[in-house]
Amino acid sequence: GRNERKEINMSSFWPDKRVVVTGGAGFLGSFVVEQLRAKGCREIFVPRSKDYDLVQMDAVQQLYHDRTPDIVIHLAARVGGIGANQANPGRFYYDNLMMGAQLIEVGRQRNLTKFVALGTICAYPKFAPIPFKEDDIWNGYPEETNAPYGLAKKMMLAQSQAYRQQYDFNSIVLFPVNLYGPRDNFDPKTSHVIPAIIRKCVEAKESGRTAMTLWGDGSPSREFLYVEDAAEG
C-alpha cells in the first residue's frame, strides 16, 4: 500500500545523506540518531558544545564547513524546568535565539536540502484555549516563567517562514508537547514534571515517607509525548 511504498522511498533516501543533529547526544536527540541509523543513514554527525559553541557565529560556520551537511536537524537548546527558567531568563533567551538564527542563516547560505528545527510548547500563549490549536500560536504572550525561552524558539518559526518566502529555503519548525521517557533528566534542580515526580516517588519510597510535595496547585492541564514517538515523528 501507500505506506509501504513511502517506507521504501525513505530507506533509499537516507544512505547518501550527510546529516548533522545538534543536540544529538541529548534526550530526544539520542533517539533521533538511533532511528536515523536504523533507516540507513550512514553519515550522522553530532556536534558537541566543547568543539562547536553554536551560540557563536564562527563555530556555526566552522560546523557547516567541516561537515558539509545535506540536512540539519536542530535539537540543541539551552533548556530546563521552571526553576531553571526563572534563574536564567536572559541566558535562555540569548543562547537559544543565536543558535537558531545562525544555524538557519548559514544553512541558507550553503543551500541545505532541508533544515528541521525543534521549537517548544512554551511558545504558545499563556491563555491559549485547551487543547492548543496551531492557529493560536501568535494569539498572545507566553506564560511569563518560560517566555524568554519560548519566544527565542518561536523566532525560528518567523525566520523559517521569512526564508521560505524570500529564499525558497526548505525549513520547518516542529512544536512538540512535553516529552518524557528513558534517558530523561532527573536532576531535581532542572528536570521537568514527569521525571521530577518519578524521582520524588522513588525517594519517598526509599526513605519510607508516606507523603511527598509536588509543585503547583494541581489545576493546570498538561500534555505529554513519549520520547521515542517524538523521534519517529
Secondary structure, 3 states (H helix, E strand, C coil): CHHHHHHHHHHHHCCCCEEEEECCCCHHHHHHHHHHHHCCCCEEECCCCCCCCCCCHHHHHHHHHHHCCCEEEECCCCCCCHHHHHHCHHHHHHHHHHHHHHHHHHHHHCCCCEEEEECCHHHCECCCCCCCCHHHCCCCCECCCCHHHHHHHHHHHHHHHHHHHHHCCCEEEECCCEEECCCCCCCCCCCCHHHHHHHHHHHHHHHCCCCCCCCCCCCCCCCEEEHHHHHHC
